[in-house]
Amino acid sequence: MHIRLKAAWLALALGAFALPTVVSAQEEPTPLAAELPVDIHLEDVTLTDAEATADAEEAPSVDADAIADMEETPSEIAVQMANWVIASGDNGGLPFMIIDKVAAEVVVFDAQGERLGMAPALLGVAFGDDSSPGVGDRELSDIAPEDRTTPAGRFVAKSGIASGNRKVLWVDYATAISLHPVVTGNKKERRLQRLKSPSPEDNRITYGCINVSVAFYTKIVRPLFSETAGVVYILPETKPLNEVFLAYRAQEQSGSSRDASH
């Protein structure tokens, strides 16, 4: 079981646009980094320095493309979501990222909405937008394959410590969902090969955590979120977008009302 310390609420002050608070099925606040336990058991965050170096050297092409090729265009729904976040100020002046589970990609933005990079990601093996009740308190061996989902929603993320005294980006502490570098302890899972695959079809392999390349995490994610919290938007794959992000729905409804009045 996880040893949970007292959680501290992370407050987000919305910008000039006073939209309703985004509500999702995962609203428990993320603890501050100093309060995260060091013995929480995650699937694959005990990456050694040697493994990190080996992984980075083994997959140079995907790292270079993900970080340097800014000509690559995110999925249409990710662009749509990013435009809404920037226009509404829903990120509250914090850096943010959008994770498109269908496209299996992560797109990272600074606090002003400038795109910093995008990369392929590995996600929960099970399809679905909700976490199974109590999944964050289970041993990995007790998590059935159908419960290994990457939940959709809006999360306040913060860097913290996981097993092996390794830093990860905690996305949803209550369900033990984090974003961290891919590791290759289980060679049969072929995680590096899955990341390099051009198709998102084989990117479902984790217990729910989001895996990205070592270089992308080191050069983009870690420095951006090292001193500040951020907002992570995980897009749904089975639910409508406006069912998961209520503030987005509120703006849609507001826009429809304005259209009807003309």
KEKEPA-273940 format. One line per field, with one value per residue (C-alpha): residue number from 0; x, y, z. Coordinates in nm, 3 decimals. Layout:
<nodes>
i [NUM|...]
x [X|...]
y [Y|...]
z [Z|...]
</nodes>
This chain:
<nodes>
i [0|1|2|3|4|5|6|7|8|9|10|11|12|13|14|15|16|17|18|19|20|21|22|23|24|25|26|27|28|29|30|31|32|33|34|35|36|37|38|39|40|41|42|43|44|45|46|47|48|49|50|51|52|53|54|55|56|57|58|59|60|61|62|63|64|65|66|67|68|69|70|71|72|73|74|75|76|77|78|79|80|81|82|83|84|85|86|87|88|89|90|91|92|93|94|95|96|97|98|99|100|101|102|103|104|105|106|107|108|109|110|111|112|113|114|115|116|117|118|119|120|121|122|123|124|125|126|127|128|129|130|131|132|133|134|135|136|137|138|139|140|141|142|143|144|145|146|147|148|149|150|151|152|153|154|155|156|157|158|159|160|161|162|163|164|165|166|167|168|169|170|171|172|173|174|175|176|177|178|179|180|181|182|183|184|185|186|187|188|189|190|191|192|193|194|195|196|197|198|199|200|201|202|203|204|205|206|207|208|209|210|211|212|213|214|215|216|217|218|219|220|221|222|223|224|225|226|227|228|229|230|231|232|233|234|235|236|237|238|239|240|241|242|243|244|245|246|247|248|249|250|251|252|253|254|255|256|257|258|259|260|261]
x [0.000|0.108|0.210|0.027|0.130|-0.099|-0.187|-0.153|-0.398|-0.257|-0.449|-0.492|-0.591|-0.764|-0.658|-0.864|-1.130|-1.353|-1.464|-1.621|-1.380|-1.303|-1.450|-1.346|-1.371|-1.022|-1.026|-0.824|-0.541|-0.184|0.040|0.335|0.660|0.805|0.510|0.518|0.626|0.947|0.827|0.516|0.524|0.487|0.521|0.848|1.007|1.313|1.528|1.902|2.142|2.292|1.948|1.860|2.182|2.134|1.774|1.863|2.139|1.923|1.648|1.814|1.585|1.257|1.407|1.544|1.221|1.005|1.203|1.340|1.082|0.835|0.688|0.502|0.139|-0.049|-0.377|-0.679|-0.843|-0.520|-0.498|-0.863|-0.802|-0.486|-0.663|-0.938|-0.691|-0.499|-0.810|-0.983|-0.680|-0.786|-0.423|-0.415|-0.081|0.090|0.268|0.047|0.045|-0.216|-0.214|-0.411|-0.465|-0.603|-0.300|-0.068|0.109|0.206|0.219|0.386|0.329|0.479|0.262|0.201|0.082|0.400|0.448|0.777|0.766|0.566|0.645|0.487|0.373|0.295|-0.035|-0.249|-0.315|-0.691|-0.916|-1.137|-1.148|-1.201|-0.983|-1.105|-1.194|-0.898|-0.656|-0.394|-0.375|-0.330|-0.014|0.064|0.001|-0.351|-0.442|-0.639|-0.565|-0.906|-0.826|-0.501|-0.645|-0.500|-0.782|-0.908|-0.947|-0.781|-0.509|-0.280|0.058|0.371|0.714|0.770|0.952|0.859|1.022|1.397|1.410|1.337|1.162|0.843|0.569|0.274|-0.041|-0.299|-0.155|-0.481|-0.467|-0.085|-0.073|0.249|0.440|0.798|1.074|1.023|1.228|1.307|1.332|1.094|1.241|0.936|0.724|0.942|0.862|1.131|1.021|0.661|0.762|0.944|0.659|0.478|0.141|-0.030|-0.193|0.090|0.140|-0.092|0.129|0.148|-0.049|-0.185|0.120|0.235|0.579|0.783|1.138|1.420|1.544|1.199|1.143|1.491|1.496|1.133|0.925|1.165|1.299|0.954|0.789|1.084|0.994|0.623|0.304|0.136|-0.191|-0.224|-0.521|-0.571|-0.819|-1.092|-1.120|-1.464|-1.644|-1.728|-1.478|-1.739|-1.844|-1.497|-1.413|-1.713|-1.564|-1.517|-1.884|-1.983|-1.800|-1.961|-2.304|-2.223|-2.114|-2.433|-2.644|-2.462|-2.511|-2.881|-2.921|-2.801]
y [0.000|0.356|0.565|0.888|1.207|1.499|1.653|2.024|2.191|2.349|2.663|2.779|3.138|3.170|3.448|3.730|3.492|3.391|3.047|2.788|2.546|2.247|1.936|1.581|1.247|1.299|1.613|1.516|1.770|1.669|1.694|1.928|1.766|1.775|1.578|1.292|0.956|0.802|0.443|0.461|0.162|0.254|0.026|0.140|0.446|0.280|0.383|0.368|0.623|0.353|0.256|0.620|0.669|0.347|0.430|0.779|0.642|0.359|0.586|0.902|0.944|0.960|1.197|1.434|1.433|1.482|1.778|1.951|1.895|2.170|2.134|1.827|1.906|1.775|1.596|1.807|1.758|1.849|2.171|2.243|2.191|2.401|2.688|2.677|2.667|2.966|3.169|3.102|3.121|2.792|2.706|2.993|3.124|2.787|2.569|2.294|1.981|1.799|1.421|1.273|0.908|0.819|0.964|0.852|1.186|1.448|1.817|2.058|2.435|2.709|2.936|3.171|2.892|2.858|2.501|2.366|2.015|1.703|1.336|0.991|0.838|0.498|0.474|0.240|-0.091|-0.069|0.170|0.397|0.740|0.658|0.503|0.198|0.283|0.235|0.153|0.388|0.181|-0.157|-0.353|-0.375|-0.748|-0.677|-0.442|-0.637|-0.561|-0.399|-0.154|-0.031|0.288|0.633|0.853|1.153|1.493|1.813|1.767|1.998|1.829|1.867|1.710|1.467|1.158|0.798|0.464|0.450|0.817|0.909|1.227|1.199|1.439|1.345|1.386|1.230|1.125|0.966|0.706|0.689|0.826|0.999|1.095|0.972|0.845|0.510|0.224|-0.110|-0.345|-0.591|-0.647|-0.847|-0.530|-0.365|-0.017|0.166|-0.002|0.092|0.457|0.457|0.288|0.525|0.386|0.464|0.122|-0.046|0.229|0.075|-0.114|0.058|0.021|0.373|0.595|0.802|0.708|0.936|0.913|0.986|1.279|1.438|1.412|1.544|1.832|1.941|1.813|1.819|2.175|2.317|2.167|2.164|2.487|2.519|2.323|2.282|2.170|1.840|1.783|1.416|1.393|1.127|0.835|0.700|1.011|1.339|1.616|1.844|1.574|1.554|1.926|2.113|2.458|2.372|2.273|2.598|2.797|2.592|2.660|3.028|3.045|2.874|3.124|3.415|3.265|3.218|3.581|3.714]
z [0.000|-0.055|0.243|0.185|0.355|0.416|0.079|0.015|-0.218|-0.527|-0.614|-0.970|-1.027|-1.362|-1.595|-1.733|-1.860|-1.570|-1.684|-1.455|-1.291|-1.509|-1.354|-1.429|-1.262|-1.117|-0.906|-0.597|-0.575|-0.628|-0.320|-0.333|-0.434|-0.084|0.050|-0.198|-0.055|-0.177|-0.155|-0.370|-0.604|-0.966|-1.260|-1.405|-1.252|-1.101|-1.394|-1.327|-1.472|-1.690|-1.823|-1.891|-2.086|-2.279|-2.363|-2.482|-2.704|-2.838|-2.969|-3.104|-3.405|-3.215|-2.956|-3.218|-3.415|-3.110|-2.980|-3.285|-3.561|-3.485|-3.833|-3.713|-3.645|-3.341|-3.393|-3.483|-3.145|-2.964|-3.165|-3.088|-2.718|-2.715|-2.887|-2.625|-2.335|-2.471|-2.557|-2.227|-2.001|-1.844|-1.767|-1.516|-1.633|-1.590|-1.846|-1.977|-2.184|-2.386|-2.406|-2.694|-2.612|-2.954|-3.132|-2.847|-2.837|-2.580|-2.674|-2.431|-2.409|-2.196|-1.982|-2.277|-2.504|-2.710|-2.823|-2.693|-2.832|-2.894|-2.867|-2.890|-2.563|-2.418|-2.231|-2.024|-2.194|-2.128|-2.318|-2.111|-1.953|-1.585|-1.318|-1.133|-0.770|-0.538|-0.818|-0.674|-0.354|-0.518|-0.577|-0.946|-0.943|-0.819|-1.104|-1.363|-1.730|-1.775|-1.494|-1.646|-1.792|-1.840|-1.707|-1.901|-1.740|-1.629|-1.369|-1.177|-1.214|-1.003|-1.003|-0.719|-0.602|-0.677|-0.604|-0.639|-0.538|-0.900|-1.004|-1.205|-1.305|-1.086|-1.293|-1.059|-0.726|-0.605|-0.882|-0.896|-1.252|-1.350|-1.662|-1.667|-1.894|-2.059|-1.919|-2.066|-1.770|-1.932|-2.278|-2.384|-2.370|-2.638|-2.510|-2.706|-3.026|-2.953|-2.905|-3.239|-3.424|-3.664|-3.557|-3.224|-3.228|-3.035|-2.776|-2.516|-2.274|-1.931|-1.611|-1.672|-1.648|-1.944|-2.077|-2.303|-2.431|-2.189|-2.398|-2.427|-2.054|-1.974|-2.223|-2.228|-1.937|-1.643|-1.681|-1.753|-1.446|-1.207|-1.027|-1.092|-1.117|-1.454|-1.604|-1.787|-2.015|-2.099|-2.384|-2.368|-2.605|-2.512|-2.385|-2.561|-2.498|-2.343|-2.097|-1.948|-1.957|-1.822|-1.871|-2.236|-2.253|-2.081|-2.346|-2.622|-2.477|-2.437|-2.800|-2.915|-2.720|-2.880|-3.227|-3.164|-3.063|-3.398]
</nodes>
